[in-house]
Amino acid sequence: MRTMEFTHTDRCRLIADGLRLAGEGLSLHEEAINRLNVFPVPDGDTGTNMLRTLKGSIAEVANGECETFVARVSKAALLGARGNSGVILSQIVHALVLALYEEGDLESGWSRGLKAAAKAAREAILSPQPGTMLTVIEAASGGGSILSSLALARAALERTPQQLEVLQRAGVVDSGGAGLVIFLESMAHALGKIAAEEGEYPWLLAATSVPQASIPDLSGAELVGINSAESMGYEVMFSLEAPAVGVDAMRVLWSGIGDSIVVVGNGGLYRCHIHTNSIGEAIEAGIEAGRVSDISVSDLREQVSEAAWVASADGGAVGERKLQQTSVVAVASGSGLSRLFKSFGVTSIVVGGQSYNPSTAEILDAVEEQSALGVIVLPNNSNVQATAQAALGLYGGPAAIIPTVHVIEGFSALMAFDPDSDLDTNVARMSSSARHVRWGEVTTAVRSGSFDGRAFEAGSFIGLSAHGIVSASTELEGAVWKLVESLVNSESEILTLIEGERAERAVSEAIRDRCAEAFEGLAVEILGGGQPLYPYLVGVE
């Protein structure tokens, strides 16, 4: 056991070893931890989220000087944080690494780091609940030594089923807490305080031995601090550069539109997480507070099947799941559009479009999360195509882009999508299908202009298609109708109106009635998209 003091260089090396060991441990047990996650609205896969959160920090340990080690490792963990568990882990990484680096004595640094980690993690959660990852880190922080803190963490983890009914009924411990114990014990092993204990995690065996009958019916569960998928449908995360006063104001706004709120950070840089039905409001609150980047949105409804996955485990290889041939990543903005794309078989949505172009990293992240043999990206905007291409260049795996320039083209492409067909077959079919639709959109002019010799003022509604501006009016219905007339011809069969945030149902119904009178045999579908800035998206097949 080491009792001597270490130089900063020694400490950097030990911490780096600990982070690498923690990454190896989480990687080894990733699927087992994932199977422990049986919440009605899980934050994705806990093991995967925690592992991905650490990957950035692990990559930083070999870069740069020891003097900048803590800042680089902490920032990488924060920017790489995924889900509630990842955000909390990033705070723990920052606090523990900082204390170990600053303290000459490892035991003192460990104790100070865990206390700071527990405080930061609890402050980050708006409504903390017992029986979670927070319970485990708080228990560990009460230890007088590294060994005692590990014992307390394990004991707290084993008690989590007694604190959350959903865990007790499923017969498992908290997934985030399980990942945290692996992280802490990996760090302690690198510090020379414990021997490697590979395979000494009996609670992970529950992930493959949960009896079918013990899995709770989560469809109507009423749990304190845990919302059903029907109440909060989306997980929104982003990085935020802002002063503390701006962050506090955002918290207040968020408390009125969602739950599972986590805001963590230091030095003016924060990682923010919320479950909400108001994606636009959540992001706008961040923009009002400061500079927002790395936005990601996940559909929690798609993750409710997690419990069924746990129940299907038969004691075989942990995490053994059949890979589908092809999956699709689509770029879209608006809760309704996201749901529509999901209903067409899209696996992941990257938030973006005309008003917000996602980064290469955001698209790359979505592609790397796919478990299919091949991945197709639908950029759905001409300004996103180059970014998507760059992301696939970094990915290097079997993937392709179908150069859709509008979400309408994206939907049309998906009409030919077959997840059980290979990548090349899907690309050929979907590319052909995308060309069989004409698209248009209605928005508000931000400045005056003209088309076909006719002038319009700023604030007018204008209709645009692939040919440019085709209509303008001070009345929303007038702009939509002229756009429809420019798109429909004698061969048109289906007109689709996708309503945005500023759409008016009376206008939608009026367009339907006018189509019935003007275009014989034309079917009209009205769908909710929820997209910002564009009251109507129009598609004609």
N, C-alpha and C positions, 0 to 999 in steps of 0.2 A: 504494500500500500504506500502510495506516495505521500510524504508529509513535507517535503522540501518546497521552497518557493520556486516559481518558474518565471523565466523572462517572458516578455511579450511574444517573442518569436516562438518559444516553447508552447505558450498558450494558444497561439494561432494554429500551430500544428496539431495540438490535441483537439481543439474545437473542430478543425477541418476533418480530422479522423472521425470524430463523433458524428458530424453531419453525414459523412459518407456511409458510416455504419448504419445510421438511422435510415438513410435512403435505401440501403440494401435490405434492412429489416422490413420496412414498409413495402418494398417491392416484392419481397418473398411472401408476405402475408396480405398483399393488396386485395385479392379476391375474397379471402376469408373475412377481412374487415368489411368489405362491401356487403357480404351476405348478412352481416350482423345488423345492417341498416334496415329496419322494418318500420320506420315512421311513415305516417300517411302521406306526408309531403317531404320526402328526403331531399337534401341538397345534393342531388346526384349520387355518386358513389363515394362514400366517406374515405375509404382507403385510397382510391384514385385521387381524390381531391387533396388529401394530405401529402401524398407522394409528389404530385405535381407542384404543390406549394414549395416543397423542399428542393426540387430540381434546380431552380434558379440559384438558390444559395449554394448548393453543391458545385454548380458550375463556376461560382465566383471564388471558391476557396483556392483555386490554382492561379488566379489572376491578380496581378497588382501587388502592392506592398502590404506588409502586415499593418502598417499605420492606418490604412483605409479599410482594413478587413471588416470591422464591425459594421460600418456604414454600408458597404457594398453587400454584405450578406443579408443585413436587415432589409435593405431596399429590395433586393431580389426576392426575398420571401414575401414581402408585402405586395409587390406587383404581381407575383405569381400565385397569390392566394386564390383558392377556388372553394366556393361554398362556405357555410358557417364554420365547419371544422378547419378548413384551410386558413380562414381569416384569423381564427383564434390561435392556430398553430404559429402563424407568422408573428403574432405578438409574443408568444412564448419564446420563439427563436430569438427575437430581438432582445428581450429582457435577459435571457439566460446567456447568450453569447456576449452581450455587453458586460455583464457582471463577471463572467469567467475571464474575460480579457483584462478587466481593470483590477481584479483582486489577485494578489500574489499567491494566496492560499486557495486551493481548489475547493475545499469544503466551504470556506466563507463565501467564495464567489457563487457556488451552487445554491447555498441557502439564500443569499441576497437575490440571486436571479429568479428563483422560484417564487419568492414573495412578490417581487416586482411583476412577474409574469401573471400571477393570480390576480393581482390588483388591476393590471391593464386589461386582462381578459374579461373580468367582471364589469369594468367600466365600459367596455365595448358593447356589451349586450344590454339592450334596453329592458328586456324582461327575462332575466336569467331564471332557469328552472333547475331544481335538484335532479340528480340522476343522469347528468350529462357530463360532457368533457370538462365543463367548469368545475363540477364537483371533484373530479379527479385532480386537477391542477391545484385546487384550493387545499385538498387533503395533503398533497405532496409538499406544499409550501410550509406545512406545519412541522416537518421533520427537522430534527436537530443535526442530522448528518445526511450524507448522500444515501447511505444504506437505509436509514430509517424513513427517508422521504420516499424511496422506492417501495418499501413495505406498505406505507400508508397509501400510496397511489394504487397499488394492487388491491388492497382491502377496500378502498373506495369504489374501484371499478366493480368488484364482486358484489357490492351492495347496490349498484345502480338498478337492478331489476326490482328491488324493494321500494324504489323511489319513483319509478315510472311504470304505470300499469301495463303499458304497451310492451315494455321489455319483459315484464314478469310473465305475461300471457304468452309471449313468443318463446320464452325460455332462453333469452340471450342477454348479454351485457351491452352497455352503450358502445356503439361502434367508434365514435370519436375518442372516447376514453380508452378504448383498446389500442387505437393507434397511438395515443399519447403515451401509454405505458411502454410501448415498443420504442418510441422516440427517446424517452427518458432513460430507459435501460441501455439503449445503444450508446447514448452519450456517456453514461456512467462507465460502460465497458471501455470506451476509448480513454477515459480519464484514469483507468487502472483501478477502479473501485469494485468492480464485479467481474466475474468470468463470463464468457459468452454462454448464453442459456438458450441456444436454438432449440425450438420444439417445446419449451417450457411455458406454453400459453394454452392451458387446457380450455379456457373459455372460448378460444377460437374454434374448437371442435364443435361447438354448438351450431356453428354456421352450416355444418353438413349433417347434423343429426336432429334438427328440429322436427318433431312429429307434425304431420299435416294438421291434426286436430287442434294443436296448440297455437297455430297461427290465428291471431284475432281477425275478426271481420272488421276491416278498417273503413268500410264504405260509409258508416254513419258514426264513426268514433267521435266522442266529445272529450278532448284532452286539454288540460290546462297548458297554455303556451304553445300548443301544436294545432295548426289550422288544417282543416280538410282541404283537399284540392278544389272543392267547389267554392271555398271562401277566398283563398288567395291562390291565383293560378300561375303566377310568374315569379321567378327569382331574378332580380336585377342586381348586377354588380358593376362597379367601375372604380377607377383610381381618381383621386381628387386632390388637386393642389389648391389649398385655400387657407385663409387665416382661421383661427379657432372660433372667432365669433360667427363666421360664415357657416362653419360646420355645425355649431350649436343651432343656428337658425334652420339648417336643413333637417336636423334631427326632429325639431318641432313639427315641421311640415310632414316629414315621413311618418311620425307617430299617428297622423290622422288618415293615412292612406295605406298602411300596411303593418306587418309585424315581422318577427325574426330579424329585427334591425340590428346590424353590427357595423360599427364605424371605428376603425382602428388606424393608428398611424403615429407619426412623430415628425418633427421638423417641417411641418406644413404639408406633408404628403400623407394621404389617407387612403385606405381601401374600404369601400362602402358596400353594404349588402342589405337587401330588403326583400321580403315576400310581399307582393302587391298585385292588384288588378289594374293599377294605373301606371303603366310603364312610362308614358310620356311625362306625367307629373313627377314621378320619381327622378327621372333624368333631368328635367327642367329645374328641380330643386337643387340638384348638384351644380348645374350651370350657373344658377343665381349665386351660389356660394363661392365658386371659383372656376378653375379649369378642369374639365372632365376628360378622361381618356380611358382607353381599354374597356369600353362598355361591353358587357355580355348579358344576354337575356336567355333564360331557360324556362321551358314550359313544364311546370311542376306536375301538371295533370298526366304528362307522359310517363312520370316516374312512379305513379301510384302502384303500378304493377310490380314494384320492388318486393312487396310482401309475398306475392305469388311466386316470385323467383326463389325467395328464401324457402318457401314451403315445398318447392319442387326438388330441393336438394336431397339426394338419396344416399349420401355417404360416400359418393365417388370422388373424383378429382374436384377440388375446390375451384369454383368459377368456370367450370367447363361448359361453354355455351357454343352453340352452332353459329358459325359465321355466315351471314348472308353474302351473296355475291357482290351486290352493289348498294351503296347508300348515297344519300344526297344531302348536301349542305346548301342552304338557300339564304340569300341576303334579303332582308325585308324589314320594314318598320311599321309597327302597329300590331296591337294584340290580336285583332281579328285576322289580319293577314298571316300572322304566325300560326294561328289555329288552322286556317285554311291550308297552308303549306303542310302542316303536320298531318292533316286529314288526307293529303295526297301522297303521304309516305315519306316526307322529308324528315330526316333524323335530327338535324341541328339547324337552328336559325341564328344567323349573325345579324345583329341589329345594324341597319344601314339603308341607304337609299339616296334620294335626291338631296335631302337636307343634312345627311350625315353619311360620309363615306368611311367604312371601317378600315382599320389598319391591316397591313400584311400579317401582323402577329395575331390579330383577332381571327382572321380567316384561317391562318395556319393552325391555331389552337383548335378550331372546330373540326378541321380535317383530321388532325392527329387524334382526336377523340373517337373517331369512327372505328368500329370493329369489323367492318366489311372488308372483303378482298379488294374492292375497288371503290373509289370515291368520285362523285360528280359534284361540281360546284356550279350553282346558278347565280351569277352576279346580279342579274335583274336590273342592271344600270350600266350605261356605257362608261361612267367614271369609275366603276368598281372593277372592270375587267382586267386592267393592268395590274391592280393590286392582287386580284385573285391569281393571276398568272405568276406573279412573284412568289406568292405563298406556296403554290404547287411546285415551283422551282426549288424552294427550300425543303419541301416535304420529301420529294424524291421517290415516293411510292407510287403504286398504280393509281392514277387520278387523272381527271380531265375536266375541262371547262366547256360548258355549252354557252356560247356568248349571248345570252339573253340580255336585252337592253331595257326590259320592262317586266314588272311582276306578272303582267298578263301573259307575256311570252313564257315566263317561268311556269305558270299554271298549265299552259298549253303543252309545254314540254313534258310535264309530269303525267299528262294523260297517257303517254306511251311508256311510262316507267314501270319496270318489273324488277323488284329486288332480287329475284332468283335468277335473272339473266346476267351474263357477264358484262364487264365494263364496256367493251367495244360494241356489243349489241345494243346496250342501252344508249350509248352516245349516238349511234346511227339513228335509232328510232326517235329519240327525244329531240335531236337536232331537226329532223324532218318535221316533227309535230309542232315545234316552236314556230316554224315558218307559216303555219296554217292559220294564223290569227292576226287581226289588225288591232292596234291598241290606240288609246287616247287617254287624256287626263285633263281635269279642270282644276285650276288654281287661281290665285289672286295676283294680279299684276303689281309688282313693287315699284314700277315707274310707268310713265306714259309711253305709248308706242303706236304702231300702226301695222296693218296687214291688208293686202289687196286694196290699198289706197284709202282704207278706213282707219280713222284714229280712235284710240281708246285712252282713258286716263288711268293713272295709278289708282289701285283699289278696285278696278273692274275685274270681273270674272273672265278668264280667258281659257279657251280650249286648245290643247296642243295634241298633235299626233306625230308620227314619224316624219311628216312633211313640214312640221313647224306649226305656227299659230294658225288655226282654222276657224276660230270663233272668238267673239268678245262681246260682253254685255254687262250692263249694270245689274242685271237680274241673273241669279244662278241658273234658273230653269232655261233661260234663253241661251246661255253659253253651253249648257249640257246638250240641249236639243240640236243646236247647229253642229256640235261635234259629232253627235250620233248620226245625223244626216250625212256627214262627210265620210263616215266609216261604213255605213250599211249600203249594200247593193243587192241586185236581184238574186245572187247566190247565197246571201247571208241566211243563216239558220238560227243562230243563238246570239243574243245581246246580253252581256253581263255588266251590271252596274255594281261596283264595289264602293260602298259608302265609307267616307272618311270621317274625321272628327267633326267637321263643319257641314256635313251633309244634312239635308232636310227630307224627312220621309215624305212630306207632301210633294216635294219636287220629284222624288223617285217614282211615286205613284203616277204623277202627271206624265212623266216620260214613258212609263209603261202604257198608259192609256193612249198617248199620241202614237206610239209604235204600233199598237193594235189597229189604229185607224189608217196609218200610212204604209205599213209594211205587212202585207198578208203572209201569214205563216211564220212570222218571226217570233220565236220564244224569247221572253225577257226574264232574266234571273237577277234578283237583288240580294247582294251579300253584304255583310258587315265586315269592313276591313280595319276601321279604327286608325287609319294612317293619318299622320299630321300633314298640314299644309295643302293637301289635295282632297277637296270634298268628294270628288268622284274620280275613280279609275274606270275606264270603259274598255271592254273587249268585244270583238265581233268575230265569230267563227262562221 
